Structure formats: structure tokens, C-alpha cells
Amino acid sequence: MKIVKKIEEVKSYIKAWKTEGDTVGFVLTMGYLHEGHQSLINRAAENDRIVVSIFVNPMQFGPKEDLASYPRDLDRDSKLCEENGVDLIFYPEPEEMYAPDFCSYVDMSVLTEELCGQSRPVHFRGVCTVVSKLFNIVTPDRAYFGEKDAQQLAIIRRMVRDLNFNVEIIGCPIIREKDGLAKSSRNTYLSKEERKAALVLSRSIEHGKKILQQGERNAAVLIDAMKDYIATEPLARIDYLKAVDAFSMQPVDELKGATLVAMAVFIGKTRLIDNFVFENNI
Ligand code: PAF
């Protein structure tokens, strides 16, 4: 497995592989890899070559967010990658990705306006820009993203369609701890007490699904019931909890077509996200 820091070096490996006729699967990450990333890497094994990028992208963090404290551990990450058949890790420094006079951005309207886009105004511009750059550097046949970041996945699918990127986007299911907490690099921020409290996210999802199973289709009724459930946990503070159309990310009144029920909840200072998609088939 190669660990490569320079864009031109990545390009030359990819060129050599493509000349041989190999397909390339790409898993884009910010590192501190966990079983969620591992499931993406394992899925990417359907390609001849697997590339993983590890880059904590400064552009997608707001000024008061956790860029400086975001967990990093290349040794641990490389071990996981090596054990899971990764061919190349792209591990650039910020200076390699962003020239001092960098001034080109990829931005999107509509899909970025709700949910995380409301509480993190610069986030998706940073994501779209870095994902575009990484796609241009790696030119993968397929790229793999987790459904935990459901809004990010919908945005990347739309960006690929709108801007004609030549890559197939593959969404992979949320991986959870045994007790239900969705795997996230940010779970490492939680104290023991907060880790327990964080279960309120996945439990509120189970609560919401039960309400839907009973036949409720009114979004406000569902969301209020889930909010009430979360309010029973004193360490939890809701950032947002909404039902939106799964493709346009626009709020819905009734759950008719595919609907994303998504939340961001602070547990202490740690902001966690979770979601489920309701397709009228629970
Ligand atoms: O989901 C992430 O880890 C990041 O947003 C991504 C896609 C790697 C872009 O920095």
C-alpha cells in the first residue's frame, strides 16, 4: 500500500492502473477511520484498485467548529486500510490542496439550504469543492459515501449529475454500535455519561419508526413526538430535526414519497447526526 502526499504522484499511479485496464474505487474520508469507513472500503473491493483519501478539509469547517480538535491518527488509519486491501492512501497537506491564492469554489443551492446547511453555512461549499478536486485528482470509476451523511450524499449525487462528473456514486448503509449509536469519528469526543446520553438519537429514530408503523403520515406530528422523546435526555440539545424530501431536501408536510427524517443533536458540546429514510414500507 502506498501513502502519497502529492497530487502529481497520485495521478501517475492512477494513470498506470488505468493503462492496465484496472477500475478504481474511491473512499473519501477525513481520517480517524472506524467500521463505517471500513464498510465503504470493503464495498469498494468490487473495483480492481482501492484509493482512500484522508484529508481534514479546512474549507468545510466554520470558524467556531472543531477543525483543530478533529481526531487524527495516520498510523492507525493506515493499518486499517492495509488490512482491508487499500492500494493507495492520498494524504495531502492543506497547502497541497489549496494554493495561497485559491479562489475557485463549487457551490449548490436548494439541497444545501436545509438541515446541516442551515446550522453550518459554509459546510457544503467546502464539501462540494474538495470532493470535486478529489474526483479530478483520482478520476475514480466509483465513489463510496455513507448514508449517515444523508444530505451530503444527496448533494454529491446532484453535483455529479449537474456537473457531469464521470463517476458512479454508491451510498452505503449506516453502521451502528451494538447499542444503536451511529459510528462517527466524533463519538470519541463523548465522555462516559455523554456516550450513554447519545443513545437518545437512535432511540428517537426507533420511536419515530413505531409511530409511522401505526399509520401516522403527518410530518409535524412525527417530528414533535421525536422531539419530545429527545427532550427526556437532559444532556441533549436539538440543533434540527426535520422531515424532508429525500432527493430535494425540502421540508414535507406529509410523508408520501421517499422522505428523509434527519437530525443533528448536541450531546454536551458534541454535535451528532443520525437519520432514517421512510419509503412507505416500514
Ligand atoms: O464525509 C466526509 O468525511 C467529508 O465530508 C468528505 C466527503 C471526505 C469531504 O471532506
Boltz pocket constraint, residues with backbone or C-beta under 6 A from the ligand:
constraints:
  - pocket:
      binder: B
      contacts: [[A, 28], [A, 29], [A, 30], [A, 53], [A, 55], [A, 57], [A, 60], [A, 126], [A, 127], [A, 130], [A, 131], [A, 149], [A, 152]]
      max_distance: 6.0
